[in-house]
Structure formats: structure tokens, C-alpha cells
Amino acid sequence: METIGVYEAKTHLPKLLERVSKGECILITKHGVPIAVLQPPPQKKQMTPQKVIVQLREFRNMNRLNGLSLKKMIEEGRR
């Protein structure tokens, strides 16, 4: 991880962001004290539609309304 001072980071922010977008991490310091880290955001896991359907079915099977009517609950919420 490269270390850069605040002034240099401010001056070259567009270039630093370009490097971060390619996967680099950059430590920003102020008078030698670390104050921030520029790093790419965590990657979101892509789920297939089939996996989402399986998870929804599992959720539905584990969470029952126990005799409550979904329609009645919706109507109560509109009042």
C-alpha cells in the first residue's frame, strides 16, 4: 500500500482515484499520521435468479403467518 500526504492527495486526487479504480489501495497521512485509506469498494456478489428463488422459498417456509391473512394486514396498513 502506497502512502501519500494530504497535500499531494488533494493535488492529484483524479489520478489517485484512477489507480484505486484499478484495484490499488492508498494510505493518506497528515504529518505522518494515517488518516484515511483510498480503496475500491467491496465487490457485490452476483446471485443467479435460481439461487434467489431458492432463498425466497426457504424464507417463505421458515416464516409463516400462522393464520393471519396477508390481505387483511395490507388493508389495516392502509388505514
N, CA, C and O atoms as a printed pandas DataFrame, in Angstrom:
     atom_number atom_name residue_name chain_id  residue_number  x_coord  y_coord  z_coord
0              1         N          MET        A               1    0.855   -1.169    0.000
1              2        CA          MET        A               1    0.000    0.000    0.000
2              3         C          MET        A               1    0.900    1.231    0.000
3              4         O          MET        A               1    1.794    1.374    0.834
4              5         N          GLU        A               2    0.645    2.088   -0.930
5              6        CA          GLU        A               2    1.431    3.322   -1.027
6              7         C          GLU        A               2    0.914    4.346   -0.031
7              8         O          GLU        A               2   -0.283    4.411    0.248
8              9         N          THR        A               3    1.833    5.148    0.502
9             10        CA          THR        A               3    1.482    6.207    1.447
10            11         C          THR        A               3    1.667    7.563    0.776
11            12         O          THR        A               3    2.691    7.813    0.140
12            13         N          ILE        A               4    0.679    8.432    0.921
13            14        CA          ILE        A               4    0.708    9.756    0.302
14            15         C          ILE        A               4    0.238   10.773    1.330
15            16         O          ILE        A               4   -0.675   10.499    2.110
16            17         N          GLY        A               5    0.862   11.950    1.333
17            18        CA          GLY        A               5    0.453   13.032    2.222
18            19         C          GLY        A               5   -0.835   13.682    1.745
19            20         O          GLY        A               5   -1.209   13.556    0.579
20            21         N          VAL        A               6   -1.506   14.372    2.646
21            22        CA          VAL        A               6   -2.786   15.013    2.344
22            23         C          VAL        A               6   -2.661   16.005    1.196
23            24         O          VAL        A               6   -3.491   16.004    0.287
24            25         N          TYR        A               7   -1.638   16.850    1.223
25            26        CA          TYR        A               7   -1.486   17.870    0.186
26            27         C          TYR        A               7   -1.344   17.219   -1.192
27            28         O          TYR        A               7   -1.982   17.638   -2.157
28            29         N          GLU        A               8   -0.504   16.196   -1.267
29            30        CA          GLU        A               8   -0.310   15.511   -2.550
30            31         C          GLU        A               8   -1.600   14.808   -2.983
31            32         O          GLU        A               8   -1.942   14.802   -4.166
32            33         N          ALA        A               9   -2.312   14.217   -2.019
33            34        CA          ALA        A               9   -3.569   13.543   -2.346
34            35         C          ALA        A               9   -4.581   14.537   -2.902
35            36         O          ALA        A               9   -5.286   14.247   -3.868
36            37         N          LYS        A              10   -4.644   15.722   -2.274
37            38        CA          LYS        A              10   -5.581   16.746   -2.727
38            39         C          LYS        A              10   -5.207   17.217   -4.132
39            40         O          LYS        A              10   -6.071   17.426   -4.983
40            41         N          THR        A              11   -3.924   17.377   -4.353
41            42        CA          THR        A              11   -3.443   17.883   -5.637
42            43         C          THR        A              11   -3.657   16.880   -6.770
43            44         O          THR        A              11   -3.949   17.267   -7.901
44            45         N          HIS        A              12   -3.510   15.590   -6.461
45            46        CA          HIS        A              12   -3.554   14.555   -7.504
46            47         C          HIS        A              12   -4.733   13.597   -7.344
47            48         O          HIS        A              12   -4.653   12.443   -7.765
48            49         N          LEU        A              13   -5.812   14.058   -6.746
49            50        CA          LEU        A              13   -6.944   13.175   -6.470
50            51         C          LEU        A              13   -7.470   12.441   -7.706
51            52         O          LEU        A              13   -7.696   11.234   -7.617
52            53         N          PRO        A              14   -7.676   13.091   -8.847
53            54        CA          PRO        A              14   -8.184   12.346  -10.009
54            55         C          PRO        A              14   -7.270   11.181  -10.413
55            56         O          PRO        A              14   -7.753   10.101  -10.753
56            57         N          LYS        A              15   -5.954   11.404  -10.374
57            58        CA          LYS        A              15   -5.020   10.324  -10.721
58            59         C          LYS        A              15   -5.079    9.203   -9.688
59            60         O          LYS        A              15   -5.026    8.024  -10.037
60            61         N          LEU        A              16   -5.189    9.581   -8.407
61            62        CA          LEU        A              16   -5.271    8.569   -7.357
62            63         C          LEU        A              16   -6.542    7.744   -7.499
63            64         O          LEU        A              16   -6.514    6.525   -7.335
64            65         N          LEU        A              17   -7.650    8.398   -7.799
65            66        CA          LEU        A              17   -8.903    7.674   -7.976
66            67         C          LEU        A              17   -8.839    6.712   -9.157
67            68         O          LEU        A              17   -9.423    5.629   -9.116
68            69         N          GLU        A              18   -8.138    7.105  -10.191
69            70        CA          GLU        A              18   -7.954    6.219  -11.337
70            71         C          GLU        A              18   -7.186    4.966  -10.920
71            72         O          GLU        A              18   -7.541    3.856  -11.316
72            73         N          ARG        A              19   -6.137    5.146  -10.124
73            74        CA          ARG        A              19   -5.356    3.999   -9.637
74            75         C          ARG        A              19   -6.194    3.101   -8.736
75            76         O          ARG        A              19   -6.114    1.875   -8.814
76            77         N          VAL        A              20   -7.002    3.728   -7.875
77            78        CA          VAL        A              20   -7.859    2.952   -6.965
78            79         C          VAL        A              20   -8.882    2.162   -7.768
79            80         O          VAL        A              20   -9.197    1.024   -7.419
80            81         N          SER        A              21   -9.405    2.751   -8.837
81            82        CA          SER        A              21  -10.385    2.043   -9.662
82            83         C          SER        A              21   -9.784    0.801  -10.315
83            84         O          SER        A              21  -10.511   -0.101  -10.731
84            85         N          LYS        A              22   -8.459    0.760  -10.401
85            86        CA          LYS        A              22   -7.771   -0.415  -10.959
86            87         C          LYS        A              22   -7.379   -1.418   -9.879
87            88         O          LYS        A              22   -6.749   -2.434  -10.171
88            89         N          GLY        A              23   -7.757   -1.128   -8.617
89            90        CA          GLY        A              23   -7.524   -2.098   -7.556
90            91         C          GLY        A              23   -6.494   -1.727   -6.509
91            92         O          GLY        A              23   -6.323   -2.468   -5.540
92            93         N          GLU        A              24   -5.806   -0.617   -6.664
93            94        CA          GLU        A              24   -4.788   -0.221   -5.680
94            95         C          GLU        A              24   -5.429    0.339   -4.416
95            96         O          GLU        A              24   -6.550    0.845   -4.447
96            97         N          CYS        A              25   -4.704    0.241   -3.305
97            98        CA          CYS        A              25   -5.093    0.879   -2.048
98            99         C          CYS        A              25   -4.029    1.920   -1.720
99           100         O          CYS        A              25   -2.836    1.663   -1.878
100          101         N          ILE        A              26   -4.459    3.093   -1.266
101          102        CA          ILE        A              26   -3.532    4.188   -0.978
102          103         C          ILE        A              26   -3.837    4.732    0.415
103          104         O          ILE        A              26   -4.978    5.073    0.728
104          105         N          LEU        A              27   -2.799    4.808    1.243
105          106        CA          LEU        A              27   -2.920    5.343    2.593
106          107         C          LEU        A              27   -2.620    6.837    2.561
107          108         O          LEU        A              27   -1.590    7.251    2.029
108          109         N          ILE        A              28   -3.508    7.646    3.123
109          110        CA          ILE        A              28   -3.309    9.094    3.164
110          111         C          ILE        A              28   -2.915    9.466    4.595
111          112         O          ILE        A              28   -3.558    9.062    5.563
112          113         N          THR        A              29   -1.837   10.250    4.695
113          114        CA          THR        A              29   -1.343   10.648    6.012
114          115         C          THR        A              29   -1.340   12.164    6.144
115          116         O          THR        A              29   -1.286   12.894    5.154
116          117         N          LYS        A              30   -1.400   12.621    7.400
117          118        CA          LYS        A              30   -1.288   14.048    7.708
118          119         C          LYS        A              30   -0.191   14.164    8.752
119          120         O          LYS        A              30   -0.338   13.678    9.873
120          121         N          HIS        A              31    0.901   14.804    8.384
121          122        CA          HIS        A              31    2.083   14.912    9.243
122          123         C          HIS        A              31    2.561   13.536    9.690
123          124         O          HIS        A              31    2.983   13.351   10.832
124          125         N          GLY        A              32    2.489   12.566    8.766
125          126        CA          GLY        A              32    2.967   11.220    9.044
126          127         C          GLY        A              32    1.995   10.318    9.781
127          128         O          GLY        A              32    2.295    9.148   10.019
128          129         N          VAL        A              33    0.823   10.850   10.150
129          130        CA          VAL        A              33   -0.177   10.066   10.876
130          131         C          VAL        A              33   -1.250    9.606    9.884
131          132         O          VAL        A              33   -1.843   10.436    9.195
132          133         N          PRO        A              34   -1.507    8.302    9.802
133          134        CA          PRO        A              34   -2.543    7.814    8.879
134          135         C          PRO        A              34   -3.912    8.389    9.234
135          136         O          PRO        A              34   -4.324    8.367   10.394
136          137         N          ILE        A              35   -4.616    8.907    8.216
137          138        CA          ILE        A              35   -5.951    9.447    8.471
138          139         C          ILE        A              35   -7.024    8.831    7.575
139          140         O          ILE        A              35   -8.209    8.905    7.899
140          141         N          ALA        A              36   -6.632    8.229    6.460
141          142        CA          ALA        A              36   -7.636    7.651    5.562
142          143         C          ALA        A              36   -6.984    6.638    4.637
143          144         O          ALA        A              36   -5.771    6.632    4.428
144          145         N          VAL        A              37   -7.831    5.791    4.097
145          146        CA          VAL        A              37   -7.381    4.819    3.100
146          147         C          VAL        A              37   -8.308    4.936    1.898
147          148         O          VAL        A              37   -9.530    4.867    2.028
148          149         N          LEU        A              38   -7.708    5.112    0.729
149          150        CA          LEU        A              38   -8.475    5.066   -0.517
150          151         C          LEU        A              38   -8.394    3.635   -1.008
151          152         O          LEU        A              38   -7.305    3.105   -1.228
152          153         N          GLN        A              39   -9.545    3.014   -1.179
153          154        CA          GLN        A              39   -9.556    1.641   -1.676
154          155         C          GLN        A              39  -10.822    1.410   -2.477
155          156         O          GLN        A              39  -11.814    2.115   -2.288
156          157         N          PRO        A              40  -10.801    0.427   -3.370
157          158        CA          PRO        A              40  -12.003    0.142   -4.149
158          159         C          PRO        A              40  -13.119   -0.370   -3.233
159          160         O          PRO        A              40  -12.840   -0.971   -2.196
160          161         N          PRO        A              41  -14.371   -0.138   -3.606
161          162        CA          PRO        A              41  -15.473   -0.657   -2.792
162          163         C          PRO        A              41  -15.506   -2.181   -2.870
163          164         O          PRO        A              41  -15.020   -2.769   -3.835
164          165         N          PRO        A              42  -16.083   -2.816   -1.848
165          166        CA          PRO        A              42  -16.174   -4.277   -1.899
166          167         C          PRO        A              42  -17.050   -4.703   -3.073
167          168         O          PRO        A              42  -18.025   -4.035   -3.418
168          169         N          GLN        A              43  -16.688   -5.806   -3.664
169          170        CA          GLN        A              43  -17.437   -6.313   -4.812
170          171         C          GLN        A              43  -18.744   -6.940   -4.337
171          172         O          GLN        A              43  -18.758   -7.706   -3.373
172          173         N          LYS        A              44  -19.821   -6.617   -5.003
173          174        CA          LYS        A              44  -21.101   -7.223   -4.691
174          175         C          LYS        A              44  -21.143   -8.614   -5.320
175          176         O          LYS        A              44  -20.704   -8.821   -6.452
176          177         N          LYS        A              45  -21.672   -9.540   -4.568
177          178        CA          LYS        A              45  -21.799  -10.895   -5.084
178          179         C          LYS        A              45  -23.027  -10.963   -5.984
179          180         O          LYS        A              45  -24.131  -10.596   -5.583
180          181         N          GLN        A              46  -22.818  -11.432   -7.187
181          182        CA          GLN        A              46  -23.918  -11.594   -8.121
182          183         C          GLN        A              46  -24.576  -12.944   -7.868
183          184         O          GLN        A              46  -23.906  -13.976   -7.819
184          185         N          MET        A              47  -25.886  -12.923   -7.711
185          186        CA          MET        A              47  -26.618  -14.160   -7.487
186          187         C          MET        A              47  -27.426  -14.497   -8.731
187          188         O          MET        A              47  -27.986  -13.620   -9.388
188          189         N          THR        A              48  -27.472  -15.774   -9.034
189          190        CA          THR        A              48  -28.283  -16.200  -10.169
190          191         C          THR        A              48  -29.749  -16.143   -9.770
191          192         O          THR        A              48  -30.069  -16.262   -8.588
192          193         N          PRO        A              49  -30.639  -15.964  -10.727
193          194        CA          PRO        A              49  -32.069  -15.951  -10.407
194          195         C          PRO        A              49  -32.523  -17.238   -9.714
195          196         O          PRO        A              49  -33.395  -17.202   -8.846
196          197         N          GLN        A              50  -31.936  -18.366  -10.095
197          198        CA          GLN        A              50  -32.311  -19.638   -9.473
198          199         C          GLN        A              50  -31.971  -19.647   -7.987
199          200         O          GLN        A              50  -32.744  -20.154   -7.174
200          201         N          LYS        A              51  -30.810  -19.084   -7.627
201          202        CA          LYS        A              51  -30.413  -19.043   -6.220
202          203         C          LYS        A              51  -31.334  -18.117   -5.424
203          204         O          LYS        A              51  -31.678  -18.418   -4.281
204          205         N          VAL        A              52  -31.732  -16.995   -6.021
205          206        CA          VAL        A              52  -32.649  -16.072   -5.357
206          207         C          VAL        A              52  -33.983  -16.763   -5.104
207          208         O          VAL        A              52  -34.560  -16.623   -4.026
208          209         N          ILE        A              53  -34.471  -17.499   -6.080
209          210        CA          ILE        A              53  -35.744  -18.213   -5.932
210          211         C          ILE        A              53  -35.654  -19.233   -4.807
211          212         O          ILE        A              53  -36.575  -19.348   -3.998
212          213         N          VAL        A              54  -34.552  -19.975   -4.750
213          214        CA          VAL        A              54  -34.360  -20.966   -3.681
214          215         C          VAL        A              54  -34.360  -20.282   -2.325
215          216         O          VAL        A              54  -34.985  -20.775   -1.386
216          217         N          GLN        A              55  -33.670  -19.157   -2.206
217          218        CA          GLN        A              55  -33.620  -18.444   -0.930
218          219         C          GLN        A              55  -34.990  -17.884   -0.540
219          220         O          GLN        A              55  -35.354  -17.912    0.636
220          221         N          LEU        A              56  -35.744  -17.381   -1.503
221          222        CA          LEU        A              56  -37.095  -16.891   -1.209
222          223         C          LEU        A              56  -37.998  -18.019   -0.723
223          224         O          LEU        A              56  -38.786  -17.831    0.205
224          225         N          ARG        A              57  -37.885  -19.189   -1.346
225          226        CA          ARG        A              57  -38.690  -20.334   -0.911
226          227         C          ARG        A              57  -38.302  -20.768    0.495
227          228         O          ARG        A              57  -39.168  -21.087    1.310
228          229         N          GLU        A              58  -37.003  -20.782    0.783
229          230        CA          GLU        A              58  -36.552  -21.139    2.129
230          231         C          GLU        A              58  -37.089  -20.136    3.148
231          232         O          GLU        A              58  -37.544  -20.528    4.223
232          233         N          PHE        A              59  -37.039  -18.858    2.822
233          234        CA          PHE        A              59  -37.548  -17.819    3.716
234          235         C          PHE        A              59  -39.042  -18.012    3.957
235          236         O          PHE        A              59  -39.514  -17.932    5.091
236          237         N          ARG        A              60  -39.773  -18.264    2.884
237          238        CA          ARG        A              60  -41.221  -18.456    2.989
238          239         C          ARG        A              60  -41.543  -19.666    3.869
239          240         O          ARG        A              60  -42.476  -19.618    4.671
240          241         N          ASN        A              61  -40.784  -20.736    3.726
241          242        CA          ASN        A              61  -41.041  -21.937    4.524
242          243         C          ASN        A              61  -40.714  -21.724    6.000
243          244         O          ASN        A              61  -41.326  -22.351    6.864
244          245         N          MET        A              62  -39.771  -20.861    6.292
245          246        CA          MET        A              62  -39.365  -20.633    7.677
246          247         C          MET        A              62  -40.219  -19.557    8.361
247          248         O          MET        A              62  -40.239  -19.486    9.590
248          249         N          ASN        A              63  -40.913  -18.731    7.600
249          250        CA          ASN        A              63  -41.681  -17.618    8.159
250          251         C          ASN        A              63  -43.141  -17.739    7.740
251          252         O          ASN        A              63  -43.518  -17.368    6.628
252          253         N          ARG        A              64  -43.945  -18.259    8.644
253          254        CA          ARG        A              64  -45.370  -18.448    8.364
254          255         C          ARG        A              64  -46.193  -17.354    9.026
255          256         O          ARG        A              64  -45.763  -16.752   10.010
256          257         N          LEU        A              65  -47.380  -17.100    8.484
257          258        CA          LEU        A              65  -48.269  -16.076    9.030
258          259         C          LEU        A              65  -49.135  -16.613   10.160
259          260         O          LEU        A              65  -49.802  -15.835   10.843
260          261         N          ASN        A              66  -49.141  -17.934   10.374
261          262        CA          ASN        A              66  -49.894  -18.567   11.461
262          263         C          ASN        A              66  -51.355  -18.118   11.501
263          264         O          ASN        A              66  -51.845  -17.649   12.528
264          265         N          GLY        A              67  -52.034  -18.267   10.382
265          266        CA          GLY        A              67  -53.463  -17.963   10.339
266          267         C          GLY        A              67  -53.799  -16.534    9.976
267          268         O          GLY        A              67  -54.965  -16.238    9.715
268          269         N          LEU        A              68  -52.831  -15.638    9.949
269          270        CA          LEU        A              68  -53.106  -14.253    9.565
270          271         C          LEU        A              68  -53.314  -14.168    8.063
271          272         O          LEU        A              68  -52.701  -14.911    7.295
272          273         N          SER        A              69  -54.167  -13.274    7.662
273          274        CA          SER        A              69  -54.430  -13.053    6.244
274          275         C          SER        A              69  -53.571  -11.893    5.762
275          276         O          SER        A              69  -53.623  -10.795    6.316
276          277         N          LEU        A              70  -52.788  -12.144    4.734
277          278        CA          LEU        A              70  -51.939  -11.096    4.177
278          279         C          LEU        A              70  -52.790   -9.942    3.655
279          280         O          LEU        A              70  -52.427   -8.774    3.796
280          281         N          LYS        A              71  -53.926  -10.287    3.051
281          282        CA          LYS        A              71  -54.818   -9.259    2.529
282          283         C          LYS        A              71  -55.324   -8.351    3.651
283          284         O          LYS        A              71  -55.359   -7.131    3.489
284          285         N          LYS        A              72  -55.722   -8.942    4.800
285          286        CA          LYS        A              72  -56.203   -8.149    5.929
286          287         C          LYS        A              72  -55.086   -7.257    6.489
287          288         O          LYS        A              72  -55.331   -6.112    6.867
288          289         N          MET        A              73  -53.872   -7.786    6.536
289          290        CA          MET        A              73  -52.752   -6.989    7.042
290          291         C          MET        A              73  -52.484   -5.788    6.133
291          292         O          MET        A              73  -52.188   -4.695    6.616
292          293         N          ILE        A              74  -52.585   -5.989    4.833
293          294        CA          ILE        A              74  -52.380   -4.884    3.885
294          295         C          ILE        A              74  -53.463   -3.835    4.058
295          296         O          ILE        A              74  -53.183   -2.636    4.060
296          297         N          GLU        A              75  -54.703   -4.290    4.202
297          298        CA          GLU        A              75  -55.822   -3.350    4.377
298          299         C          GLU        A              75  -55.671   -2.556    5.672
299          300         O          GLU        A              75  -55.966   -1.362    5.696
300          301         N          GLU        A              76  -55.219   -3.193    6.743
301          302        CA          GLU        A              76  -55.005   -2.489    8.014
302          303         C          GLU        A              76  -53.903   -1.449    7.870
303          304         O          GLU        A              76  -53.980   -0.380    8.474
304          305         N          GLY        A              77  -52.909   -1.740    7.102
305          306        CA          GLY        A              77  -51.813   -0.815    6.904
306          307         C          GLY        A              77  -52.215    0.429    6.121
307          308         O          GLY        A              77  -51.565    1.469    6.224
308          309         N          ARG        A              78  -53.271    0.323    5.347
309          310        CA          ARG        A              78  -53.732    1.455    4.546
310          311         C          ARG        A              78  -54.608    2.418    5.342
311          312         O          ARG        A              78  -54.892    3.521    4.875
312          313         N          ARG        A              79  -55.033    2.021    6.516
313          314        CA          ARG        A              79  -55.909    2.883    7.322
314          315         C          ARG        A              79  -55.158    3.987    7.981
315          316         O          ARG        A              79  -55.751    4.798    8.693
